[in-house]
């Protein structure tokens, strides 16, 4: 059974593959966007992570006929009223500029004391079947924002995020396996395992 993962991010694909293997789900071939004919990806103009995840998953099904998984995720900082939120990847203006996004966030929180730097990574994953059925799973990873980047692993805001359950390590200092077991995306993806298994 092929399932389209509406992303070219190899780290996301690997994370889902490891979760399926851990759950004992076999017979699933995860297909990245790079392996299907190019199609117009939807504008991510939803107000919520769920809105955007469903937009992307439905577009994948419509273009390929394959069951599709898509996620939308980001960082929610309490002091910023939940922002960057759905704008996390383009917080500094252009999509995917991690260093610029991190620098802007640090500048915005420069005068905020440690006691008010609470944040959470939030991920919403959507699975849409070819018949239109859809399933949504949300995962949260609570923590706080550091004052400078720490660690070389991960991507996005990982170097600035100190998980509440991270043993004093930033998200960028955790191994992929450690991150899978704790992360927002790992939790959200894990919530879809039973629905993925039902397709096999």
N, C-alpha and C positions, 0 to 999 in steps of 0.2 A: 504494500500500500504506500503510495507516494503522498506526502503532505508538503505543500508549499509553505516555506517559512518566508514571509514577506519582508526579507531583509538580506543585505549582502554582508552583514556584520558576522564574520566568522566566529567571533567570541559568543554571540548569542546562539548561533547554530550549535556550537560545541556544548554550550550549557544545556540546551534542550536534549541533545543526544545523550549526555551523561545522566540526566535526570531519568530519561526513558530506560536507559540501561540499568540504572539503580533500581527502578521499579519493576524490572523484568519484562518490559514491553518489547516484543520482538516483531519483525515483519514490517517495520516502518522505515521508509526511506525519506529522509528530510531533504527537500529540494530548495536550494537558495534561489533568489531572483535571477542570479547570473546564469542559471541553467534552463530558464524558460524564455520564450520569445519576449522581447521587450514590450512593455505596455505602459500606457500613461498612468503613473502613480497619482493617487488623489491628493489634492491639497489638504494638508492636515489643519483644517480650520475649526475643528471641534473645540468646545469649551472645556471638555474633560478628557482625561486619559482614555476612558471607555469609548467616548465618541470617536476619537482618532484611531484607536485600535480596531474598532468595527469598520470604519471607513477603509482602512488598509486591507483588512481580511476579506471584506466583501469585494473589493476591487480585484484581489488575487483570484478569488473564485470565478468572478465574471470573465476574467481574461484567460484563465487556464483550465477551468473545469475541475481543478483539484481542490480538495479540502485545504483550507489555508489558515495558518496561525500568524497573527500579527500582534505586536505589542506597542504600547506607548508608555513611556516612563519618564521620570524626571525627579527633580529634587524639590521638596516642599520645605521651606524654611519658615518656622513659626514667626520669627521677628519680621518677616517680609509678607505676612498674611498668606502664606502658602505658596508664594512665588519662589523661584522661577516657574514651577509647575509645568504646564504644557509647553512653555517657552524655554525650557531648560537648555535644549540643544542650540538655541539661537539667542541666548540671553544677551550676548554682547553685540548682536546684530546680524552675524552670519552663521549659518548652520554648521555645527560640528567643530567650531574653533575652541577646543577644550581650554587651551592656555588663556585665551581672552575671556572666556566665560568664567574661569576660576579667578582670574585677576579682578574682574568686575565684582564678583560676589564678595571677595575679600575686602575690596574697597568699600562696598556698601555696608559691610558688617564691622568695619574697622573700629568703631567706637562702641560696639555692642559688647557688654561684659560676658564672660564665659557662662554665667548663669542663665543667659537668655539666647544661647546659640543653638537651641534645640532644632533638629531637622529630621526629616525622614525621606528616604528614597521610596518612591511609589511606582509600582508597575501594574498595569492592567494588560492582561493578555486575552485576546479574543480568538476563538476557534469557530470558523464558519464552515459548515458542510455544504456540498454542492446543492443539496435540496433546500438550502436557506436556513436550516437550523443554526442557531448561534449560541455560544457559551462564553461567559466572561468570568475571569478569575483575577482577583486583586491581591497583591502582596505589598507589605510595608516593612521597611527596615529602619528601625528607630536609631537615632544617634545625635551627634552634634557636629557643628562646623569648627574645624581647627583654624588656627591663625596663620598657618603656612602649609604648603603641600608636603606630604609625607608618603614615600613609597613609589615604586616604579611599575607595579602591576595595574591591571584594570584600565579604565578609560573614563572619560567625562569628569565628574566631580569626585571620583574615588579618592584621589590624594588628599582631599579636604574633609572627607567624611570619616568621623571616628564613631564606629558602631557602638551601641550600648552593650552589645554582646561580643565585642571584638578583642577582648583581653588586652586592651591598650594599643591595638594595632589599627592603623587606618585601613579603609577598604582596599587601598592600593598596596598594602603589605600582606594581604591574605592570599593564600594559594587559591587556584581555581576551585578546588574541591571545598575548601573552607568557605569560600564565597557562595558557592552553590547552596550549601547547607543553611546559610543565613540570609542571603540576599533577597531583596524585593522581587526580582525577576524569577529567581529560583522558586520562591513561594508561589508566585502567580502561575508559573509554568506547571509546578507540581499539582496545582488545583485543576489542571486540564488533563492530567494523565488518564483518568478513567474514561474521558470522552475520546481521547486519542486511541486508547485501547479498544474502544467499541467499534472503531473503523476497521480494525485488522481482521 
